Amino acid sequence: MLRDRVDAFAKDLEVYAGDRPPTDYDLDMEVEGVQREADNHGFDRFHLLGYSAGGASSLAFAARHGERLLSLALLEPAWAGNERTEEEEALWLRFHALEPLPPDQFMTAFMRLQLAPGVEPPLPPEGPAPPWMAKRPAGLRALIDAFDCGKLDLEPLFSFDQPVYFAHGGRSHPDYYSRMADRLATIFSDFTVETFPERHHFDPPHRVEPERLASSLLALWQRAEA
Protein backbone atom coordinates (compact mmCIF):
# COMPACT_ATOMS: atom_id res chain seq x y z
CA MET A 1 0.00 0.00 0.00
CA LEU A 2 2.92 2.35 0.60
CA ARG A 3 5.40 0.95 -1.90
CA ASP A 4 4.92 3.61 -4.56
CA ARG A 5 4.58 6.53 -2.14
CA VAL A 6 7.51 6.23 0.25
CA ASP A 7 11.17 5.25 0.19
CA ALA A 8 10.98 2.41 2.72
CA PHE A 9 13.33 -0.36 3.75
CA ALA A 10 12.49 -3.37 5.93
CA LYS A 11 15.01 -4.74 8.39
CA ASP A 12 14.91 -8.01 10.36
CA LEU A 13 16.04 -8.16 13.96
CA GLU A 14 19.68 -8.76 14.78
CA VAL A 15 18.64 -11.60 17.11
CA TYR A 16 17.66 -13.59 14.00
CA ALA A 17 20.72 -12.69 11.90
CA GLY A 18 22.35 -16.07 12.55
CA ASP A 19 21.13 -19.60 13.15
CA ARG A 20 21.10 -18.89 16.90
CA PRO A 21 21.07 -15.65 18.92
CA PRO A 22 24.52 -14.28 19.82
CA THR A 23 25.61 -15.41 23.27
CA ASP A 24 26.08 -11.77 24.32
CA TYR A 25 22.85 -10.55 22.71
CA ASP A 26 21.30 -7.37 24.09
CA LEU A 27 19.21 -4.45 22.88
CA ASP A 28 22.33 -2.45 22.04
CA MET A 29 22.77 -4.77 19.06
CA GLU A 30 19.31 -3.87 17.76
CA VAL A 31 19.92 -0.12 18.23
CA GLU A 32 23.25 -0.40 16.40
CA GLY A 33 21.58 -2.42 13.67
CA VAL A 34 18.97 0.27 13.03
CA GLN A 35 21.65 2.95 12.97
CA ARG A 36 23.79 0.92 10.56
CA GLU A 37 20.84 0.31 8.22
CA ALA A 38 19.94 4.02 8.17
CA ASP A 39 23.55 4.98 7.49
CA ASN A 40 23.82 2.43 4.68
CA HIS A 41 20.84 4.03 2.95
CA GLY A 42 22.08 7.57 3.54
CA PHE A 43 19.24 8.51 5.89
CA ASP A 44 20.26 11.38 8.13
CA ARG A 45 16.79 11.77 9.63
CA PHE A 46 14.00 9.29 9.00
CA HIS A 47 10.69 7.83 10.12
CA LEU A 48 11.02 4.64 12.17
CA LEU A 49 8.34 1.97 12.47
CA GLY A 50 8.60 -1.24 14.49
CA TYR A 51 6.28 -4.15 15.24
CA SER A 52 6.52 -6.35 18.36
CA ALA A 53 10.22 -6.78 19.24
CA GLY A 54 10.94 -4.36 16.41
CA GLY A 55 8.78 -1.83 18.24
CA ALA A 56 10.78 -2.40 21.42
CA SER A 57 14.01 -1.87 19.47
CA SER A 58 12.56 1.28 17.92
CA LEU A 59 11.77 2.68 21.38
CA ALA A 60 15.31 1.91 22.50
CA PHE A 61 16.63 3.67 19.38
CA ALA A 62 14.48 6.75 20.08
CA ALA A 63 15.91 6.95 23.60
CA ARG A 64 19.49 6.85 22.26
CA HIS A 65 19.23 8.67 18.92
CA GLY A 66 15.95 10.57 18.98
CA GLU A 67 17.53 13.47 17.12
CA ARG A 68 17.62 11.30 13.99
CA LEU A 69 13.90 10.53 13.98
CA LEU A 70 11.20 12.48 12.18
CA SER A 71 8.52 10.28 13.74
CA LEU A 72 8.12 7.00 15.62
CA ALA A 73 5.43 4.39 14.91
CA LEU A 74 4.94 1.46 17.30
CA LEU A 75 2.80 -1.54 16.41
CA GLU A 76 2.24 -3.44 19.66
CA PRO A 77 5.84 -3.14 20.89
CA ALA A 78 6.92 -6.15 22.94
CA TRP A 79 8.62 -4.00 25.60
CA ALA A 80 8.55 -0.41 26.77
CA GLY A 81 10.99 -0.42 29.66
CA ASN A 82 10.84 -2.19 32.99
CA GLU A 83 8.86 0.42 34.90
CA ARG A 84 5.71 -1.56 34.20
CA THR A 85 2.30 -1.30 35.78
CA GLU A 86 1.29 -4.02 38.23
CA GLU A 87 -0.84 -5.71 35.57
CA GLU A 88 1.93 -5.63 32.98
CA GLU A 89 4.39 -7.06 35.49
CA ALA A 90 2.08 -9.96 36.38
CA LEU A 91 1.78 -10.90 32.72
CA TRP A 92 5.53 -10.50 32.19
CA LEU A 93 6.20 -13.04 34.95
CA ARG A 94 3.96 -15.49 33.13
CA PHE A 95 6.11 -15.05 30.00
CA HIS A 96 9.16 -15.96 32.08
CA ALA A 97 7.49 -19.11 33.36
CA LEU A 98 7.33 -20.44 29.77
CA GLU A 99 11.10 -20.56 29.25
CA PRO A 100 11.66 -24.21 30.36
CA LEU A 101 8.98 -25.52 27.98
CA PRO A 102 9.88 -27.49 24.81
CA PRO A 103 9.77 -25.31 21.65
CA ASP A 104 6.29 -26.33 20.42
CA GLN A 105 4.67 -25.88 23.83
CA PHE A 106 6.58 -22.64 24.36
CA MET A 107 5.33 -21.09 21.12
CA THR A 108 1.69 -22.07 21.74
CA ALA A 109 1.70 -20.71 25.28
CA PHE A 110 3.62 -17.60 24.20
CA MET A 111 0.95 -16.78 21.64
CA ARG A 112 -1.93 -17.33 24.06
CA LEU A 113 -0.46 -14.94 26.62
CA GLN A 114 -0.63 -12.10 24.11
CA LEU A 115 -4.31 -12.58 23.32
CA ALA A 116 -7.34 -11.34 25.19
CA PRO A 117 -9.13 -13.99 27.28
CA GLY A 118 -11.29 -16.19 25.06
CA VAL A 119 -9.44 -15.32 21.84
CA GLU A 120 -7.97 -18.37 20.12
CA PRO A 121 -4.58 -18.15 18.39
CA PRO A 122 -4.61 -18.60 14.61
CA LEU A 123 -4.16 -22.10 13.24
CA PRO A 124 -0.70 -22.80 11.78
CA PRO A 125 -0.59 -22.73 7.97
CA GLU A 126 -0.81 -26.02 6.15
CA GLY A 127 2.39 -27.73 5.11
CA PRO A 128 5.86 -27.68 6.64
CA ALA A 129 6.89 -24.69 8.74
CA PRO A 130 9.16 -22.17 6.96
CA PRO A 131 12.87 -22.49 7.84
CA TRP A 132 12.94 -19.16 9.73
CA MET A 133 10.38 -20.50 12.20
CA ALA A 134 13.03 -22.79 13.74
CA LYS A 135 14.85 -19.67 15.02
CA ARG A 136 11.84 -18.25 16.85
CA PRO A 137 11.84 -20.11 20.22
CA ALA A 138 15.53 -19.41 20.95
CA GLY A 139 15.20 -15.87 19.63
CA LEU A 140 12.16 -15.13 21.79
CA ARG A 141 13.91 -16.44 24.89
CA ALA A 142 16.90 -14.22 24.10
CA LEU A 143 14.60 -11.23 23.67
CA ILE A 144 12.86 -11.85 27.00
CA ASP A 145 16.25 -11.98 28.73
CA ALA A 146 17.42 -8.84 26.89
CA PHE A 147 14.29 -6.95 27.91
CA ASP A 148 14.86 -7.96 31.53
CA CYS A 149 18.41 -6.61 31.43
CA GLY A 150 17.60 -3.62 29.26
CA LYS A 151 17.09 -0.09 30.48
CA LEU A 152 14.87 2.37 28.66
CA ASP A 153 16.14 5.87 29.42
CA LEU A 154 12.94 7.86 29.85
CA GLU A 155 14.53 11.30 30.17
CA PRO A 156 15.24 11.79 26.43
CA LEU A 157 11.80 10.38 25.60
CA PHE A 158 10.11 13.06 27.71
CA SER A 159 11.81 15.65 25.52
CA PHE A 160 11.16 13.82 22.22
CA ASP A 161 8.84 16.27 20.42
CA GLN A 162 8.27 14.45 17.14
CA PRO A 163 4.92 12.66 16.71
CA VAL A 164 4.57 9.12 18.03
CA TYR A 165 1.90 6.68 16.82
CA PHE A 166 0.87 3.53 18.72
CA ALA A 167 -1.39 0.87 17.15
CA HIS A 168 -2.81 -2.10 19.00
CA GLY A 169 -5.50 -4.71 18.46
CA GLY A 170 -8.71 -4.89 20.42
CA ARG A 171 -8.30 -8.67 20.70
CA SER A 172 -4.76 -8.52 22.11
CA HIS A 173 -4.27 -8.88 25.85
CA PRO A 174 -5.52 -5.63 27.44
CA ASP A 175 -3.28 -5.96 30.51
CA TYR A 176 -0.24 -5.57 28.30
CA TYR A 177 -0.60 -3.46 25.18
CA SER A 178 -3.42 -1.16 26.32
CA ARG A 179 -1.71 -0.42 29.63
CA MET A 180 1.59 0.08 27.83
CA ALA A 181 -0.08 2.64 25.56
CA ASP A 182 -1.51 4.46 28.60
CA ARG A 183 1.95 4.55 30.18
CA LEU A 184 3.68 5.84 27.05
CA ALA A 185 1.02 8.54 26.68
CA THR A 186 2.37 10.09 29.89
CA ILE A 187 5.91 10.17 28.44
CA PHE A 188 5.60 11.41 24.86
CA SER A 189 4.29 14.93 24.31
CA ASP A 190 2.74 14.12 20.91
CA PHE A 191 1.23 10.64 21.20
CA THR A 192 -1.62 9.11 19.20
CA VAL A 193 -3.20 5.72 19.89
CA GLU A 194 -5.24 3.84 17.31
CA THR A 195 -7.16 0.67 18.17
CA PHE A 196 -8.00 -1.92 15.54
CA PRO A 197 -10.93 -3.68 17.28
CA GLU A 198 -10.84 -6.97 15.37
CA ARG A 199 -7.06 -7.42 15.26
CA HIS A 200 -4.59 -9.02 17.65
CA HIS A 201 -0.82 -9.53 17.84
CA PHE A 202 -0.82 -12.50 15.44
CA ASP A 203 -3.47 -11.04 13.13
CA PRO A 204 -1.99 -7.53 12.94
CA PRO A 205 -3.29 -4.58 10.92
CA HIS A 206 -0.26 -4.41 8.63
CA ARG A 207 -1.28 -7.84 7.31
CA VAL A 208 -5.08 -7.66 7.45
CA GLU A 209 -6.00 -3.96 7.27
CA PRO A 210 -3.07 -2.49 5.31
CA GLU A 211 -5.14 0.29 3.71
CA ARG A 212 -6.27 1.69 7.05
CA LEU A 213 -2.82 1.43 8.60
CA ALA A 214 -1.18 2.97 5.53
CA SER A 215 -3.55 5.94 5.74
CA SER A 216 -2.66 6.47 9.41
CA LEU A 217 1.06 6.24 8.73
CA LEU A 218 0.91 8.66 5.81
CA ALA A 219 -0.94 11.15 7.99
CA LEU A 220 1.70 10.72 10.71
CA TRP A 221 4.60 11.23 8.30
CA GLN A 222 3.02 14.20 6.55
CA ARG A 223 2.34 15.90 9.88
CA ALA A 224 5.89 15.21 11.06
CA GLU A 225 7.34 16.83 7.95
CA ALA A 226 4.94 19.81 7.87
SEVEX-393098 format. One line per field, with one value per residue: residue in three letters; x, z, y of N, C-alpha, C in turn. Coordinates in steps of 0.02 Angstrom, whole numbers, plus 50000, padded with zeros to 5 digits. Atoms other than C-alpha are relative to their C-alpha. Layout:
! residues N
rest	ala, ... $
npx	X, ... $
npz	Z, ... $
npy	Y, ... $
capx	X, ... $
capz	Z, ... $
capy	Y, ... $
cpx	X, ... $
cpz	Z, ... $
cpy	Y, ... $
This chain:
! residues 226
rest	met, leu, arg, asp, arg, val, asp, ala, phe, ala, lys, asp, leu, glu, val, tyr, ala, gly, asp, arg, pro, pro, thr, asp, tyr, asp, leu, asp, met, glu, val, glu, gly, val, gln, arg, glu, ala, asp, asn, his, gly, phe, asp, arg, phe, his, leu, leu, gly, tyr, ser, ala, gly, gly, ala, ser, ser, leu, ala, phe, ala, ala, arg, his, gly, glu, arg, leu, leu, ser, leu, ala, leu, leu, glu, pro, ala, trp, ala, gly, asn, glu, arg, thr, glu, glu, glu, glu, ala, leu, trp, leu, arg, phe, his, ala, leu, glu, pro, leu, pro, pro, asp, gln, phe, met, thr, ala, phe, met, arg, leu, gln, leu, ala, pro, gly, val, glu, pro, pro, leu, pro, pro, glu, gly, pro, ala, pro, pro, trp, met, ala, lys, arg, pro, ala, gly, leu, arg, ala, leu, ile, asp, ala, phe, asp, cys, gly, lys, leu, asp, leu, glu, pro, leu, phe, ser, phe, asp, gln, pro, val, tyr, phe, ala, his, gly, gly, arg, ser, his, pro, asp, tyr, tyr, ser, arg, met, ala, asp, arg, leu, ala, thr, ile, phe, ser, asp, phe, thr, val, glu, thr, phe, pro, glu, arg, his, his, phe, asp, pro, pro, his, arg, val, glu, pro, glu, arg, leu, ala, ser, ser, leu, leu, ala, leu, trp, gln, arg, ala, glu, ala $
npx	50040, 49956, 49940, 49989, 50007, 49947, 49936, 49999, 49958, 50015, 49941, 50014, 49965, 49933, 50003, 50012, 49951, 49966, 50042, 50019, 49984, 49932, 49998, 49999, 50053, 50037, 50036, 49952, 49988, 50056, 49992, 49945, 50022, 50042, 49957, 49960, 50044, 50015, 49938, 49988, 50045, 49990, 50053, 49978, 50058, 50046, 50056, 49985, 50059, 49982, 50054, 49982, 49932, 49975, 50024, 49958, 49936, 50010, 50002, 49931, 49965, 50023, 49970, 49927, 49986, 50062, 49988, 49999, 50067, 50053, 50059, 49993, 50062, 49994, 50055, 49997, 49931, 49996, 49969, 49995, 49966, 50017, 50042, 50065, 50055, 50007, 50031, 49950, 49950, 50028, 49999, 49930, 49977, 50027, 49956, 49939, 50014, 50002, 49933, 49977, 50042, 49975, 50016, 50068, 50042, 49981, 50029, 50073, 50015, 49978, 50052, 50060, 49991, 50006, 50068, 50051, 50034, 50051, 49979, 49959, 49946, 50013, 49975, 49939, 50014, 49990, 49934, 49943, 49985, 49944, 49937, 49987, 50039, 49959, 49960, 50043, 49999, 49938, 49998, 50047, 49970, 49947, 50031, 50026, 49943, 49973, 50046, 49990, 49936, 49997, 50022, 50026, 49987, 50060, 49988, 50002, 50066, 50043, 49986, 50008, 50058, 50028, 50060, 49994, 50062, 50003, 50058, 50008, 50061, 50050, 50003, 49938, 50010, 50005, 49956, 49932, 49992, 50040, 49969, 49937, 50017, 50017, 49938, 49961, 50035, 49978, 49929, 49991, 50042, 50043, 50010, 50065, 50015, 50054, 50020, 50031, 50040, 50003, 49933, 49959, 49928, 49983, 50045, 49989, 50028, 49959, 50015, 50071, 50031, 49944, 50022, 50013, 49937, 49962, 50028, 49978, 49928, 49988, 50020, 49947, 49939, 50012, 50003, 49932, 49958, 50032 $
npz	50000, 49995, 50040, 50052, 49972, 49951, 50010, 49938, 49998, 49944, 49968, 49950, 49937, 49994, 49963, 50049, 50055, 50008, 49985, 49930, 49975, 49972, 49929, 49963, 50030, 49960, 50041, 50034, 50068, 50043, 50011, 50048, 50064, 50031, 50020, 50057, 50059, 50021, 50030, 50065, 50050, 50004, 49964, 49943, 49956, 50032, 49963, 49977, 49982, 49977, 49976, 49950, 49977, 50040, 49966, 49941, 50024, 50024, 49940, 49975, 50046, 49988, 49938, 50011, 50060, 50018, 50045, 50070, 50019, 50018, 49965, 49973, 50003, 49961, 50009, 49944, 49981, 49951, 49938, 49996, 49937, 49944, 49951, 50022, 49953, 49964, 50045, 50049, 49966, 49988, 50063, 50018, 49961, 50033, 50058, 49974, 49979, 50059, 50028, 49999, 50041, 50067, 50049, 50024, 49945, 49986, 50049, 49991, 49939, 50012, 50040, 49961, 49950, 50030, 50025, 49949, 49978, 50045, 50070, 50019, 50047, 50068, 50016, 50041, 50071, 50023, 50028, 49954, 49975, 50036, 49964, 49951, 49940, 49953, 49960, 49957, 49927, 49969, 50008, 49952, 49934, 49997, 49995, 49932, 49955, 50016, 49972, 49927, 49985, 50035, 49965, 50044, 49970, 50012, 50002, 50068, 50030, 49977, 50041, 50071, 50020, 50064, 49988, 49987, 50015, 49968, 50022, 49967, 50017, 49947, 49977, 49965, 49927, 49978, 49944, 50024, 50050, 49984, 49942, 50025, 50036, 49950, 49968, 50047, 50011, 49949, 50013, 50062, 50002, 50059, 50000, 50026, 49996, 50044, 49985, 50054, 49956, 50018, 50010, 49942, 50014, 50052, 50055, 49992, 50053, 50060, 50043, 50013, 50017, 50021, 50025, 49943, 49968, 50046, 49996, 49936, 50002, 50044, 49963, 49950, 50033, 50029, 49945, 49974, 50047, 50015 $
npy	49940, 49942, 50014, 49950, 49932, 49986, 50033, 50040, 50059, 50045, 50029, 50051, 49990, 50028, 50063, 50053, 49994, 50065, 50058, 49994, 49933, 49992, 50016, 49936, 49959, 49952, 49952, 49956, 50026, 49979, 49928, 49992, 50025, 49948, 49945, 50022, 50004, 49931, 49972, 50033, 49972, 49929, 49964, 49960, 50003, 50047, 50026, 50068, 50039, 50066, 50044, 50050, 49987, 49943, 49941, 49991, 49976, 49932, 49958, 49995, 49955, 49932, 49977, 49988, 49959, 49968, 49943, 50024, 50022, 49954, 50025, 50068, 50039, 50061, 50047, 50047, 50015, 50054, 49975, 49927, 49987, 50045, 49966, 50022, 49999, 50064, 50049, 50019, 50041, 50067, 50037, 50011, 50058, 50060, 50013, 50032, 50069, 50043, 50013, 50069, 50044, 50018, 49948, 49998, 49977, 49930, 49955, 49998, 49963, 49931, 49967, 49992, 49947, 49934, 49992, 49988, 50062, 50025, 49995, 50057, 49983, 50025, 50067, 49997, 50012, 50069, 50016, 49993, 49933, 49968, 50009, 49948, 50013, 50039, 49954, 49959, 50012, 49976, 49928, 49969, 50006, 49950, 49935, 49993, 49987, 49933, 49950, 49999, 49966, 49936, 49939, 49949, 49935, 49961, 49928, 49973, 50010, 49945, 49940, 50017, 49960, 50023, 50040, 50072, 50036, 50066, 50039, 50065, 50036, 50008, 50070, 50015, 50000, 49930, 49985, 49988, 49947, 49941, 49966, 49972, 49939, 49950, 49979, 49960, 49936, 49952, 49986, 49964, 49939, 50004, 50073, 50020, 50071, 50024, 50068, 50039, 50042, 50072, 50026, 50017, 49999, 50048, 49984, 49928, 49958, 49994, 50057, 50010, 49936, 49958, 49935, 49956, 49984, 49958, 49933, 49971, 49987, 49943, 49940, 49989, 49977, 49934, 49952, 49993, 49963, 49935 $
capx	50000, 50146, 50270, 50246, 50229, 50375, 50558, 50549, 50666, 50625, 50751, 50746, 50802, 50984, 50932, 50883, 51036, 51118, 51056, 51055, 51054, 51226, 51280, 51304, 51143, 51065, 50960, 51116, 51139, 50965, 50996, 51162, 51079, 50948, 51082, 51189, 51042, 50997, 51178, 51191, 51042, 51104, 50962, 51013, 50840, 50700, 50535, 50551, 50417, 50430, 50314, 50326, 50511, 50547, 50439, 50539, 50700, 50628, 50589, 50766, 50831, 50724, 50795, 50975, 50961, 50798, 50877, 50881, 50695, 50560, 50426, 50406, 50272, 50247, 50140, 50112, 50292, 50346, 50431, 50427, 50549, 50542, 50443, 50286, 50115, 50065, 49958, 50096, 50219, 50104, 50089, 50276, 50310, 50198, 50306, 50458, 50375, 50367, 50555, 50583, 50449, 50494, 50489, 50315, 50234, 50329, 50266, 50084, 50085, 50181, 50047, 49904, 49977, 49968, 49785, 49633, 49543, 49436, 49528, 49601, 49771, 49770, 49792, 49965, 49970, 49960, 50120, 50293, 50345, 50458, 50643, 50647, 50519, 50651, 50743, 50592, 50592, 50776, 50760, 50608, 50696, 50845, 50730, 50643, 50812, 50871, 50715, 50743, 50921, 50880, 50855, 50744, 50807, 50647, 50727, 50762, 50590, 50505, 50590, 50558, 50442, 50413, 50246, 50229, 50095, 50043, 49930, 49859, 49725, 49564, 49585, 49762, 49787, 49724, 49836, 49988, 49970, 49829, 49915, 50080, 49996, 49925, 50098, 50184, 50051, 50118, 50295, 50280, 50214, 50137, 50062, 49919, 49840, 49738, 49642, 49600, 49453, 49458, 49647, 49771, 49959, 49959, 49827, 49901, 49836, 49987, 49936, 49746, 49700, 49846, 49743, 49687, 49859, 49941, 49823, 49867, 50053, 50046, 49953, 50085, 50230, 50151, 50117, 50295, 50367, 50247 $
capz	50000, 50030, 49905, 49772, 49893, 50013, 50009, 50136, 50187, 50296, 50420, 50518, 50698, 50739, 50855, 50700, 50595, 50627, 50658, 50845, 50946, 50991, 51163, 51216, 51135, 51204, 51144, 51102, 50953, 50888, 50912, 50820, 50684, 50652, 50648, 50528, 50411, 50409, 50374, 50234, 50147, 50177, 50295, 50407, 50482, 50450, 50506, 50609, 50624, 50724, 50762, 50918, 50962, 50820, 50912, 51071, 50974, 50896, 51069, 51125, 50969, 51004, 51180, 51113, 50946, 50949, 50856, 50699, 50699, 50609, 50687, 50781, 50746, 50865, 50820, 50983, 51044, 51147, 51280, 51339, 51483, 51650, 51745, 51710, 51789, 51911, 51779, 51649, 51775, 51819, 51636, 51609, 51748, 51656, 51500, 51604, 51668, 51489, 51462, 51518, 51399, 51240, 51082, 51021, 51191, 51218, 51056, 51087, 51264, 51210, 51082, 51203, 51331, 51206, 51166, 51260, 51364, 51253, 51092, 51006, 50920, 50730, 50662, 50589, 50399, 50307, 50255, 50332, 50437, 50348, 50392, 50486, 50610, 50687, 50751, 50843, 51011, 51048, 50981, 51090, 51244, 51205, 51183, 51350, 51437, 51344, 51396, 51577, 51571, 51463, 51524, 51433, 51471, 51492, 51509, 51322, 51280, 51386, 51276, 51111, 51021, 50857, 50835, 50901, 50841, 50936, 50858, 50950, 50923, 51021, 51035, 51105, 51293, 51372, 51525, 51415, 51259, 51316, 51482, 51392, 51278, 51430, 51509, 51352, 51334, 51494, 51422, 51243, 51216, 51045, 51060, 50960, 50994, 50865, 50909, 50777, 50864, 50768, 50763, 50882, 50892, 50772, 50657, 50647, 50546, 50431, 50366, 50373, 50363, 50266, 50185, 50353, 50430, 50276, 50287, 50471, 50437, 50291, 50400, 50535, 50415, 50328, 50494, 50553, 50397, 50394 $
capy	50000, 50117, 50047, 50181, 50327, 50311, 50263, 50120, 49982, 49832, 49763, 49600, 49592, 49562, 49420, 49321, 49365, 49196, 49020, 49056, 49217, 49286, 49229, 49412, 49472, 49631, 49777, 49878, 49762, 49807, 49994, 49980, 49879, 50014, 50147, 50046, 50016, 50201, 50249, 50122, 50202, 50378, 50425, 50569, 50589, 50465, 50392, 50232, 50099, 49938, 49792, 49682, 49661, 49782, 49908, 49880, 49906, 50064, 50134, 50096, 50184, 50337, 50347, 50343, 50433, 50528, 50674, 50565, 50527, 50624, 50514, 50350, 50219, 50073, 49923, 49828, 49843, 49693, 49800, 49979, 49979, 49890, 50021, 49922, 49935, 49799, 49714, 49719, 49647, 49502, 49455, 49475, 49348, 49225, 49247, 49202, 49044, 48978, 48972, 48790, 48724, 48626, 48734, 48683, 48706, 48868, 48945, 48897, 48964, 49120, 49161, 49133, 49253, 49395, 49371, 49433, 49300, 49191, 49234, 49082, 49093, 49070, 48895, 48860, 48864, 48699, 48613, 48616, 48765, 48892, 48876, 49042, 48975, 48860, 49016, 49088, 48995, 49030, 49206, 49244, 49178, 49289, 49438, 49407, 49401, 49558, 49653, 49602, 49669, 49819, 49996, 50118, 50293, 50393, 50565, 50589, 50519, 50653, 50783, 50691, 50814, 50722, 50633, 50456, 50334, 50177, 50044, 49895, 49764, 49755, 49566, 49574, 49556, 49719, 49702, 49721, 49827, 49942, 49979, 50004, 50132, 50223, 50228, 50292, 50427, 50505, 50508, 50570, 50747, 50706, 50532, 50455, 50286, 50192, 50034, 49904, 49816, 49651, 49629, 49549, 49523, 49375, 49448, 49623, 49771, 49779, 49608, 49617, 49802, 49875, 50014, 50084, 50072, 50148, 50297, 50323, 50312, 50433, 50557, 50536, 50562, 50710, 50795, 50761, 50841, 50990 $
cpx	50043, 50057, 50016, 50001, 50056, 50063, 50014, 50045, 49983, 50064, 49978, 50040, 50069, 49999, 49990, 50051, 50037, 49953, 49977, 50017, 50072, 49999, 49999, 49945, 49969, 49969, 50048, 50013, 49944, 50006, 50055, 49980, 49956, 50044, 50042, 49958, 49985, 50061, 50013, 49956, 50006, 49946, 50030, 49945, 49947, 49943, 50015, 49936, 50023, 49940, 50029, 50071, 50033, 49976, 50041, 50068, 49995, 49996, 50070, 50041, 49981, 50031, 50074, 50013, 49938, 50008, 49999, 49929, 49953, 49934, 50015, 49932, 50011, 49938, 50007, 50072, 50002, 50024, 50003, 50032, 49974, 49964, 49927, 49947, 49996, 49971, 50049, 50052, 49976, 50001, 50071, 50029, 49974, 50039, 50063, 49989, 49998, 50068, 50022, 49962, 50035, 49975, 49927, 49953, 50013, 49964, 49925, 49982, 50019, 49947, 49938, 50005, 49991, 49930, 49951, 49967, 49944, 50017, 50048, 50056, 49984, 50029, 50064, 49983, 50014, 50070, 50055, 50012, 50058, 50064, 50012, 49964, 50042, 50041, 49958, 50004, 50063, 50005, 49954, 50026, 50055, 49972, 49972, 50056, 50029, 49955, 50009, 50062, 50003, 49975, 49977, 50007, 49941, 50013, 50000, 49933, 49951, 50011, 49995, 49936, 49973, 49939, 50014, 49930, 50004, 49937, 49997, 49933, 49953, 49995, 50066, 49988, 49998, 50047, 50072, 50002, 49960, 50031, 50067, 49986, 49983, 50063, 50041, 49968, 50019, 50073, 50009, 49951, 49951, 49989, 49928, 49993, 49943, 49987, 49967, 49959, 50003, 50069, 50031, 50072, 50020, 49953, 50002, 49974, 50044, 49992, 49928, 49964, 50053, 49979, 49990, 50065, 50042, 49975, 50022, 50074, 50015, 49982, 50052, 50061, 49991, 49998, 50070, 50043, 49971, 50040 $
cpz	50000, 49950, 49950, 50027, 50049, 49982, 50064, 49993, 50063, 50027, 50050, 50063, 50000, 50035, 49954, 49943, 49987, 50016, 50072, 50024, 50024, 50075, 50043, 49975, 50051, 49953, 49965, 49929, 49952, 49984, 49948, 49931, 49963, 49974, 49939, 49936, 49973, 49966, 49931, 49945, 49996, 50034, 50059, 50053, 49963, 50047, 50018, 50022, 50022, 50028, 50050, 50027, 49960, 50030, 50062, 49980, 49976, 50059, 50028, 49956, 50013, 50063, 49991, 49945, 49976, 49952, 49926, 49975, 49984, 50034, 50023, 49998, 50033, 49990, 50053, 50018, 50057, 50068, 49998, 50066, 50056, 50057, 49983, 50054, 50034, 49955, 49946, 50031, 50012, 49936, 49978, 50038, 49970, 49937, 50023, 50017, 49941, 49978, 50003, 49952, 49935, 49948, 49979, 50054, 50017, 49952, 50009, 50060, 49992, 49961, 50042, 50050, 49971, 49973, 50058, 50020, 49952, 49927, 49985, 49952, 49931, 49991, 49959, 49927, 49982, 49972, 50051, 50020, 49960, 50041, 50055, 50066, 50052, 50045, 50055, 50074, 50034, 49996, 50050, 50071, 50009, 50007, 50071, 50049, 49987, 50028, 50076, 50019, 49970, 50043, 49948, 50035, 49984, 49991, 49929, 49966, 50022, 49957, 49925, 49976, 49931, 50013, 50008, 49991, 50030, 49977, 50039, 49982, 50059, 50026, 50029, 50075, 50026, 50057, 49978, 49953, 50016, 50058, 49980, 49963, 50049, 50033, 49954, 49987, 50052, 49989, 49939, 49997, 49942, 49987, 49978, 50004, 49952, 50016, 49938, 50034, 49985, 49993, 50066, 49977, 49943, 49940, 49991, 49940, 49938, 49953, 49976, 49981, 49976, 49975, 50058, 50034, 49957, 50003, 50064, 49998, 49955, 50034, 50052, 49968, 49970, 50054, 50029, 49956, 49986, 50031 $
cpy	50064, 49998, 50056, 50071, 50018, 49961, 49960, 49940, 49959, 49969, 49948, 50014, 49967, 49932, 49941, 50000, 49935, 49943, 50000, 50071, 50004, 49988, 50064, 50047, 50048, 50052, 50049, 49976, 50021, 50074, 50013, 49976, 50050, 50057, 49983, 49999, 50070, 50031, 49971, 50028, 50075, 50041, 50038, 50002, 49958, 49983, 49927, 49966, 49931, 49963, 49950, 50014, 50056, 50066, 50015, 50028, 50073, 50049, 50011, 50046, 50072, 50029, 50018, 50051, 50036, 50058, 49979, 49983, 50058, 49980, 49929, 49967, 49933, 49957, 49946, 49982, 49949, 50023, 50075, 50020, 49956, 50035, 49987, 50011, 49931, 49946, 49977, 49953, 49929, 49959, 49985, 49939, 49935, 49984, 49964, 49927, 49952, 49975, 49927, 49953, 49980, 50050, 50004, 50026, 50073, 50047, 50006, 50042, 50074, 50039, 50013, 50058, 50069, 50015, 50013, 49934, 49981, 50003, 49943, 50022, 49972, 49930, 50007, 49986, 49927, 49991, 50010, 50073, 50030, 49994, 50051, 49986, 49963, 50046, 50034, 49982, 50025, 50076, 50035, 49995, 50052, 50070, 50012, 50017, 50070, 50055, 50005, 50040, 50070, 50057, 50050, 50068, 50046, 50074, 50028, 49990, 50054, 50063, 49986, 50035, 49983, 49956, 49925, 49969, 49930, 49964, 49935, 49970, 49993, 49930, 49977, 50007, 50072, 50017, 50012, 50061, 50063, 50039, 50030, 50066, 50056, 50028, 50044, 50068, 50052, 50021, 50044, 50059, 49999, 49926, 49985, 49925, 49984, 49927, 49969, 49945, 49925, 49968, 49979, 49991, 49954, 50004, 50076, 50041, 50006, 49941, 50000, 50064, 50049, 50069, 50050, 50020, 50046, 50072, 50034, 50019, 50059, 50065, 50019, 50031, 50069, 50054, 50012, 50044, 50070, 50057 $
